[in-house]
Amino acid sequence: MKDRVKEIVCDLHAELVRNNLVAWTAGNVSGRIPGEDLFAIKPSGVSYDELTPDKIVVCDLDGNLVEGDHAPSSDTAAHAYVYRNMSEVGGVVHTHSTYASAWAARGEPIPCVLTAMADEFGGEIPVGPFALIGDDSIGRGIVETLKGHRSPAVLMRSHGVFTIGKDPRAAVKAAVMCEDVARTVHIARQLGDPIPIAQADIDRLYDRYQNVYGQRSPR
């Protein structure tokens, strides 16, 4: 299972590049290893073109390296804090995607003015506090902002995007969708004031998308 999670995490980094969510070596994906207090994460400063499953490192939930020949991501402490404090989370993603990071630079949440936002985020995409890299301050901000919130994405002020999911793929999807709606809402604001969606309609859209949309496994 550990090797499989490393493969999944490695492969999902290509989605960050494909969707223009990262530049150079910035950004990372991590995945919780089921049944163990461990997670796999991108090593620090390694090019996406050079990333292979054997370069993905494994850390414990305190952020200590337990397997791998490379230093883990500089965001490891933040990921570890999320896994320690949100047991339902199986994947974490961090990007500096352009439009979403522009909202983060303004310290402004993205308002829920699109049905796609209601579907995926259940409301606005919130802003988390400013925090410096190097300890678990960013992780604390992520957890404080997202606990009890429908959104799987948070805009960390003056920094960028962190997303969570039931697994790494879900967290990557949230990062892709976050950038998409950040861009669309930004463009809409150049044309005028976007029209908010009523909370009752957001609730209905969110419930349908989360519980009805897509394929369901046969019972």
TORMIDREN-332241 format. One line per field, with one value per residue (C-alpha): residue number from 0; x, y, z. Coordinates in pm, whole numbers, always signed. Layout:
N
resi: c(NUM  ...)
east: c(X  ...)
north: c(Y  ...)
up: c(Z  ...)
//
This chain:
219
resi: c(0  1  2  3  4  5  6  7  8  9  10  11  12  13  14  15  16  17  18  19  20  21  22  23  24  25  26  27  28  29  30  31  32  33  34  35  36  37  38  39  40  41  42  43  44  45  46  47  48  49  50  51  52  53  54  55  56  57  58  59  60  61  62  63  64  65  66  67  68  69  70  71  72  73  74  75  76  77  78  79  80  81  82  83  84  85  86  87  88  89  90  91  92  93  94  95  96  97  98  99  100  101  102  103  104  105  106  107  108  109  110  111  112  113  114  115  116  117  118  119  120  121  122  123  124  125  126  127  128  129  130  131  132  133  134  135  136  137  138  139  140  141  142  143  144  145  146  147  148  149  150  151  152  153  154  155  156  157  158  159  160  161  162  163  164  165  166  167  168  169  170  171  172  173  174  175  176  177  178  179  180  181  182  183  184  185  186  187  188  189  190  191  192  193  194  195  196  197  198  199  200  201  202  203  204  205  206  207  208  209  210  211  212  213  214  215  216  217  218)
east: c(+0  +285  +437  +97  +38  +384  +296  -37  +120  +395  +152  -81  +196  +165  -192  -58  +167  -101  -348  -94  -119  +256  +579  +928  +945  +679  +371  +318  +79  +69  -133  -211  -102  -407  -370  -50  +35  +234  +196  +383  +488  +698  +1065  +1186  +1315  +1292  +1181  +846  +1017  +1252  +990  +956  +784  +1118  +1186  +860  +938  +739  +695  +524  +243  +495  +660  +971  +1127  +1095  +1164  +1345  +1678  +1560  +1458  +1078  +888  +925  +549  +570  +492  +171  +60  +146  -58  -361  -333  -294  -598  -836  -863  -1105  -841  -652  -483  -342  -232  -54  -24  +55  -190  -214  -574  -642  -314  -421  -728  -501  -278  -583  -687  -1031  -1252  -1393  -1770  -2009  -2150  -2125  -2312  -1975  -1866  -2183  -2130  -1766  -1715  -2061  -2019  -1736  -1371  -1240  -920  -685  -442  -97  +167  +536  +680  +899  +675  +314  +172  +33  -119  -289  -434  -563  -732  -879  -1027  -1157  -1284  -1660  -1645  -1773  -1492  -1203  -989  -845  -661  -378  -330  -36  +67  -146  -389  -415  -676  -785  -973  -1071  -770  -493  -694  -987  -750  -598  -947  -1027  -708  -797  -1152  -1031  -815  -1091  -1352  -1095  -1024  -1390  -1501  -1206  -1311  -1675  -1569  -1407  -1751  -1945  -2066  -2122  -2465  -2452  -2640  -2902  -2794  -3093  -2994  -2629  -2744  -2953  -2677  -2419  -2638  -2715  -2353  -2217  -2486  -2647  -2412  -2190  -2185  -2268  -2130  -2398  -2512)
north: c(+0  +239  +190  +235  +566  +684  +601  +782  +1090  +1096  +1067  +1336  +1596  +1581  +1712  +2024  +2091  +1998  +2240  +2524  +2531  +2542  +2705  +2549  +2323  +2500  +2309  +1961  +1671  +1435  +1126  +950  +585  +384  +196  +374  +707  +801  +1005  +1031  +1371  +1534  +1596  +1953  +2127  +1830  +1912  +1774  +1628  +1430  +1309  +931  +714  +621  +992  +1043  +1044  +910  +1100  +1035  +1257  +1479  +1551  +1340  +1163  +786  +669  +822  +967  +1326  +1602  +1634  +1937  +2261  +2239  +1901  +2042  +2195  +1869  +1674  +1908  +1864  +1484  +1486  +1703  +1603  +1226  +1231  +1387  +1147  +1396  +1750  +1974  +2308  +2537  +2897  +2899  +3247  +3357  +3190  +3330  +3676  +3647  +3529  +3832  +4053  +3851  +3817  +3506  +3404  +3462  +3188  +3329  +3016  +2687  +2510  +2672  +2567  +2212  +2168  +2410  +2450  +2826  +3076  +2973  +3114  +3297  +3162  +3367  +3477  +3234  +3182  +2861  +2647  +2513  +2404  +2759  +2715  +2381  +2540  +2809  +2550  +2343  +2643  +2772  +2448  +2259  +2284  +2448  +2279  +2411  +2171  +2473  +2763  +3070  +3126  +3502  +3635  +3278  +3047  +2758  +2451  +2187  +1872  +1561  +1210  +1100  +1275  +1276  +1454  +1717  +1771  +1807  +2074  +2262  +2251  +2369  +2641  +2797  +2764  +2950  +3205  +3297  +3311  +3522  +3758  +3808  +3857  +4136  +4322  +4339  +4439  +4299  +3920  +3811  +3599  +3268  +3239  +3018  +2785  +2728  +2673  +2409  +2229  +2239  +2114  +1826  +1717  +1727  +1553  +1285  +1235  +1349  +1093  +716  +514  +170  -103  -241)
up: c(+0  +76  -269  -432  -254  -362  -723  -700  -541  -801  -1093  -960  -971  -1349  -1310  -1138  -1437  -1693  -1536  -1501  -1122  -1048  -1163  -1152  -842  -633  -516  -381  -339  -42  +41  +365  +375  +487  +812  +913  +1073  +764  +447  +117  -17  -287  -199  -173  -484  -721  -1076  -1186  -1493  -1267  -1022  -994  -731  -572  -511  -323  +50  +343  +670  +1000  +1127  +1305  +972  +1036  +738  +776  +421  +124  +17  -29  +209  +220  +94  +285  +341  +515  +860  +726  +564  +879  +1098  +871  +883  +1263  +1317  +1037  +1036  +741  +513  +287  +56  +70  -218  -225  -528  -612  -904  -1055  -1013  -679  -543  -660  -439  -156  -210  -157  +148  -7  -17  -353  -335  -439  -762  -982  -966  -1006  -679  -502  -631  -534  -246  -95  -69  -80  -83  +246  +332  +597  +808  +703  +829  +769  +624  +848  +1123  +1156  +1155  +804  +902  +1202  +976  +729  +998  +1181  +856  +702  +1009  +995  +650  +334  +119  +52  -45  +151  +25  +270  +280  +77  -3  -214  -218  +5  -67  +111  +3  +98  -109  -308  -632  -466  -326  -673  -823  -563  -655  -1026  -961  -723  -992  -1251  -1048  -922  -1284  -1387  -1090  -1144  -1508  -1404  -1167  -1455  -1617  -1305  -976  -987  -863  -545  -535  -263  +27  -16  -379  -281  -34  -295  -556  -309  -193  -550  -661  -354  -327  -670  -948  -1124  -1116  -810  -730  -757  -426)
//
